[in-house]
Amino acid sequence: MVRFTVLGCGRIGRMHAANLARHPGVELVSVFDIMDEAANATAQALGVRRAASTAEALSDPKVDAVLIATPTATHVPLIIEAARAGKAILCEKPIDLDIERVLQCRDEIAGFDPIVMIGFNRRFDPTFAALRRRVEAGEIGRVEQVVISSRDPAPPPLSYIRGSGGLFHDMMIHDFDMARSLVGDIVEVSALGAVLVDPGIGEAGDIDAAMVTLRAASGALVHINNSRRCAYGYDQRLEVFGEKGMLLAGNQRETTVEAHLADRTACRDPILHFFIQRYTDAYAAEISHFVTAVETHTRPTPGFSDGLEALRLADAAATSHSTGRSVRLDQVAGEALDSMMR
């Protein structure tokens, strides 16, 4: 039995806490949020203790692991505090928006050698995971091209956009991690972005549509397209093309029922509309993977280094977009890339 505390009781934190409470290998000990109403409601709904502070939650000897679902700016200090307390750590992405802080965090926790997992939940989606296993088994031979489509049903509020770190760091970072999981190390990034959905997003200093091309060390090419608006739902598709064929993972629907009628009309359920609904199974599988890692004292994947590499790709994409040049990862160290962004 792995005993948890959850830090952060916003939308994603509440979902994680509920998943932990349902998991047969987990005891949810406590939750914490600086917002009293959110913390109290979550604790009451799940029948657990509401910790008075992060320090209290992390110093509790009954707690083995922490799930961090607080705002991004708090991730690094909480990871360090949890590592010092000897806890296993599952932290929502990204580790931070500043790569220097991530590098400093890595060095700070190295001596404690904690179990750390970063919450790139899409790796655990059953369909995407099945596709990846078939790629790894060599079903389509050497991978030559990957196409990742990820489009949200509607843009988030401008208040969220202003603090998100931008589309590349907030939204596409999931796709950068997915690309790495399929083709390995990335050596070159080229990005285009635009404001096509909401002028207010541009006024807030961000973009709402992007297309990025990655070149892998293997030679494979990856195309990622993102949009903050998709009129027909939450569009999540993956295509992997290789020397022996192609594998496709399509959108998910509530049911697979199709209607074919006498007037020759045909219809089926629309694609799922919300990320928590679409990735329900992925979030649960993510928890199970982390629990197994804690129980067996093994390294979970994606780990801290995966979070760092995804952030480097996000930084490289932002630099490419702003300069109009492709960025080679082997020519731009994390520290140098960060300075280019300032």
VENHUPE-V27673 format. One record per helix or strand. SS is the DSSP state (A for helix, B for strand). FROM is the first residue (numbers start at 1). TO is the last residue. Records with the same first field share a line. If there is no record, write none. Layout:
# VENHUPE-V27673
SS=FROM-TO  FROM-TO
This chain:
# VENHUPE-V27673
B=2-7  26-32  49-50  65-68  88-92  116-119  143-151  186-194  209-216  221-227  235-242  245-249  253-253  258-260  266-268  271-271  327-328
A=11-22  36-46  54-59  72-84  99-112  121-124  126-136  158-163  167-170  173-183  199-203  275-278  280-296  304-323  329-331  334-341
